[in-house]
Amino acid sequence: MSHDRCGARIAGAYVLGALDTDDAAAAERHLSRCPLCRAEVRDLAVVSTALEGLPLRELLVSLPFAPDRVEGLARRTVERAEAEARESGRRDDRA
């Protein structure tokens, strides 16, 4: 995985444990060589840990838009992340 292709997409997925075994191994290899991405992972891990303690239901109720829109946004976000992961895998296979 080259630095220009990993970016925050992979770092975020790595921190959240959302990568499959092969992608996680590739991310770890990249992280072992890339101080920029290691710093990104450290920063995202701090944010992730902080967010874990927040009361999600109360936050959603306080948002200025309907919770059903949040559900749709979450679904679309997951679908997009999965599509990007598939595309990333295809690019890695060609590299």
C-alpha atoms as a printed R data frame, in Angstrom:
   type eleno elety resid chain resno       x      y       z
1  ATOM     1    CA   MET     A     1   0.000  0.000   0.000
2  ATOM     2    CA   SER     A     2   1.542  3.300  -1.001
3  ATOM     3    CA   HIS     A     3   1.087  6.417   1.095
4  ATOM     4    CA   ASP     A     4  -0.921  8.252  -1.534
5  ATOM     5    CA   ARG     A     5  -3.510  5.477  -1.538
6  ATOM     6    CA   CYS     A     6  -3.864  4.772   2.168
7  ATOM     7    CA   GLY     A     7  -4.791  8.128   3.668
8  ATOM     8    CA   ALA     A     8  -7.473  8.591   6.264
9  ATOM     9    CA   ARG     A     9  -9.783  6.001   4.688
10 ATOM    10    CA   ILE     A    10  -7.562  3.117   5.647
11 ATOM    11    CA   ALA     A    11  -6.403  4.681   8.912
12 ATOM    12    CA   GLY     A    12  -9.983  5.197  10.060
13 ATOM    13    CA   ALA     A    13 -11.052  1.701   9.091
14 ATOM    14    CA   TYR     A    14  -7.957  0.297  10.783
15 ATOM    15    CA   VAL     A    15  -8.654  2.145  14.036
16 ATOM    16    CA   LEU     A    16 -12.269  0.985  14.021
17 ATOM    17    CA   GLY     A    17 -11.265 -2.612  13.334
18 ATOM    18    CA   ALA     A    18 -13.265 -2.568  10.109
19 ATOM    19    CA   LEU     A    19 -10.600 -4.053   7.839
20 ATOM    20    CA   ASP     A    20 -10.580 -7.702   6.899
21 ATOM    21    CA   THR     A    21  -7.538 -9.771   7.817
22 ATOM    22    CA   ASP     A    22  -5.650 -9.146   4.581
23 ATOM    23    CA   ASP     A    23  -6.321 -5.408   4.562
24 ATOM    24    CA   ALA     A    24  -5.389 -5.118   8.240
25 ATOM    25    CA   ALA     A    25  -2.103 -6.918   7.556
26 ATOM    26    CA   ALA     A    26  -1.401 -4.601   4.610
27 ATOM    27    CA   ALA     A    27  -2.218 -1.578   6.770
28 ATOM    28    CA   GLU     A    28   0.108 -2.810   9.512
29 ATOM    29    CA   ARG     A    29   2.928 -3.298   7.009
30 ATOM    30    CA   HIS     A    30   2.365  0.212   5.721
31 ATOM    31    CA   LEU     A    31   2.145  1.663   9.229
32 ATOM    32    CA   SER     A    32   5.466  0.066  10.114
33 ATOM    33    CA   ARG     A    33   7.083  2.193   7.387
34 ATOM    34    CA   CYS     A    34   4.997  5.368   7.399
35 ATOM    35    CA   PRO     A    35   5.277  7.843  10.280
36 ATOM    36    CA   LEU     A    36   2.560 10.071   8.783
37 ATOM    37    CA   CYS     A    37  -0.002  7.296   8.819
38 ATOM    38    CA   ARG     A    38   1.106  6.116  12.269
39 ATOM    39    CA   ALA     A    39   0.422  9.636  13.539
40 ATOM    40    CA   GLU     A    40  -2.972  9.616  11.804
41 ATOM    41    CA   VAL     A    41  -3.842  6.293  13.445
42 ATOM    42    CA   ARG     A    42  -2.764  7.601  16.865
43 ATOM    43    CA   ASP     A    43  -4.912 10.717  16.439
44 ATOM    44    CA   LEU     A    44  -7.920  8.762  15.232
45 ATOM    45    CA   ALA     A    45  -7.565  6.268  18.074
46 ATOM    46    CA   VAL     A    46  -7.803  9.124  20.586
47 ATOM    47    CA   VAL     A    47 -10.962 10.415  18.909
48 ATOM    48    CA   SER     A    48 -12.449  6.931  18.655
49 ATOM    49    CA   THR     A    49 -11.830  6.281  22.342
50 ATOM    50    CA   ALA     A    50 -13.374  9.619  23.295
51 ATOM    51    CA   LEU     A    51 -16.466  8.961  21.182
52 ATOM    52    CA   GLU     A    52 -17.016  5.518  22.696
53 ATOM    53    CA   GLY     A    53 -18.089  7.088  25.959
54 ATOM    54    CA   LEU     A    54 -20.647  9.466  24.480
55 ATOM    55    CA   PRO     A    55 -24.357  8.791  24.908
56 ATOM    56    CA   LEU     A    56 -25.259  8.205  21.266
57 ATOM    57    CA   ARG     A    57 -29.032  8.238  21.711
58 ATOM    58    CA   GLU     A    58 -28.949 11.611  23.473
59 ATOM    59    CA   LEU     A    59 -26.653 13.023  20.812
60 ATOM    60    CA   LEU     A    60 -28.928 11.864  18.005
61 ATOM    61    CA   VAL     A    61 -31.983 13.381  19.653
62 ATOM    62    CA   SER     A    62 -30.193 16.709  19.948
63 ATOM    63    CA   LEU     A    63 -29.263 16.851  16.257
64 ATOM    64    CA   PRO     A    64 -31.083 19.440  14.141
65 ATOM    65    CA   PHE     A    65 -32.397 16.758  11.778
66 ATOM    66    CA   ALA     A    66 -34.514 13.658  12.114
67 ATOM    67    CA   PRO     A    67 -32.950 10.416  13.439
68 ATOM    68    CA   ASP     A    68 -34.282  8.494  10.425
69 ATOM    69    CA   ARG     A    69 -32.015 10.639   8.254
70 ATOM    70    CA   VAL     A    70 -29.101  9.588  10.463
71 ATOM    71    CA   GLU     A    71 -29.957  5.942   9.828
72 ATOM    72    CA   GLY     A    72 -29.979  6.578   6.081
73 ATOM    73    CA   LEU     A    73 -26.689  8.425   6.318
74 ATOM    74    CA   ALA     A    74 -25.152  5.580   8.309
75 ATOM    75    CA   ARG     A    75 -26.334  3.023   5.752
76 ATOM    76    CA   ARG     A    76 -24.990  5.070   2.839
77 ATOM    77    CA   THR     A    77 -21.686  5.601   4.656
78 ATOM    78    CA   VAL     A    78 -21.233  1.868   5.210
79 ATOM    79    CA   GLU     A    79 -22.158  1.115   1.602
80 ATOM    80    CA   ARG     A    80 -19.651  3.676   0.353
81 ATOM    81    CA   ALA     A    81 -16.910  2.386   2.657
82 ATOM    82    CA   GLU     A    82 -17.514 -1.164   1.442
83 ATOM    83    CA   ALA     A    83 -17.403 -0.036  -2.191
84 ATOM    84    CA   GLU     A    84 -14.167  1.874  -1.589
85 ATOM    85    CA   ALA     A    85 -12.652 -1.138   0.149
86 ATOM    86    CA   ARG     A    86 -13.557 -3.348  -2.807
87 ATOM    87    CA   GLU     A    87 -12.103 -0.791  -5.232
88 ATOM    88    CA   SER     A    88  -8.959 -0.461  -3.134
89 ATOM    89    CA   GLY     A    89  -8.542 -4.234  -3.230
90 ATOM    90    CA   ARG     A    90  -8.830 -4.241  -6.998
91 ATOM    91    CA   ARG     A    91  -6.210 -1.489  -7.275
92 ATOM    92    CA   ASP     A    92  -3.861 -3.353  -4.923
93 ATOM    93    CA   ASP     A    93  -4.269 -6.506  -7.005
94 ATOM    94    CA   ARG     A    94  -3.188 -4.609 -10.124
95 ATOM    95    CA   ALA     A    95  -0.183 -2.987  -8.429
